[in-house]
Amino acid sequence: MMKEIISTNVIVRNKFTMKKMLEIFQASKQYNGSTFLYSNHKAVDATNLTKLVSFLLTCKTKSTLKIIVEGENVQEHLDLISSICMGHVSVLKISQKRFLNTTETFQV
């Protein structure tokens, strides 16, 4: 299976609750790939609960948050993360899926 990458930009409308943070963390842990959140020149791996919590606690309302998903079935996972965030964010734009050459990697 080919690795893919997709992202979406969302506007943070409400502060994230601890429950929502845990849901994002658990969904990311179960996903066969990587989930990153990026805002204000900072990125966090959603499978690191401590960093995820401190990152989302410092996300100001009306700020832009980018959700980046890399792996297989990226659209499904992005949809899941977006649905978990419903009520907390407004979706601005979803990027087109890109296929990754497995010899290329990038670090956040």
N, C-alpha and C positions, 0 to 999 in steps of 0.2 A: 504494500500500500504506500502511495506517495504521500510525503509530508506536505501539509498545506499551512498557510498562515492567513489570518483575517483579523481585522480590527474594526472597532466602532468607537466613535466619539459620542460621549453623553454629557449632559449638563447635570450637575448634582443639584437636586431641588431640596432634599431634606437630609439631615444627618443620618448616617447609617446606624441602625440599632445593632447591639451585640448579636442578636439572633440572626440578622441578615449577614453580618460578617462571618458567622459560623457556617451559614448555608453556602456562602461563596467559597469559603475554605474547604468544606466537605465536598462540594461539587468539583472543585479543582483537584483535590486529592484523588478522587475516583477517576478523573479524566486521564486517558492515555496520551498525555501531551503536556504542554506548558500553558499556564494562564498568567498573564502579567497585567498589572494595572499601572497606568502612567499618568501623572499629573504634576504640574508645577516643577518640571525638570527632575522629578523623582520617579523611580520605577520600583515595583515590588512584585515578588513572586507570590501569587495567591495561595501557594501551598505552605507558606511560612506564616503561621497564625500570628505570632508576635508582631512581625513586621507589617502584616496585613492590617491588624487592628490599629497599630499606631499610625499607619498611613491613612486609613479611612477616618480615623478620629481627627486628623489634621486637614482633611479635605473640606474646604469651605464651600458653603452653598453658593450656587451660581458659577462655580468653577467648572472647567472642562476636565473630564476624566476619559482617558483612552483605555479600552479593554482590548488586549491583544491575545489571540489564541493561536498556538502553533501545535500541530500534530495531525491526527486523522479525524475525519468528520468534524471539522472545525465549525461549520455553520450550526450544527446541532448544539455543540457545547456553548457557542456564543449566544445562541437563542436561550439556552438554559440560564446562563449567567445573567443575561438581560432580563429574563422573566423574574429571576430572584430579586433583581434591583428595582423592579417596577414599583412605582410609588416614591422611589428615592431619586430616580434620574429620568431625564427626557432624552430620547435618542436623537442625535443630530444626523449622523451619517455613518453608513456601514461601508467599509472598503470592499473592493472586489477580492475574491479568493485568489491567492497566489500559490503556485506550487513551488516547493523548495527543492533545490538540488541538495541531496543528503550530504554532499561533500562540503557544502557551505554551512557555516553556523554563525550565529551572532550572540554576543553576550550583552546582558543588560546590567 
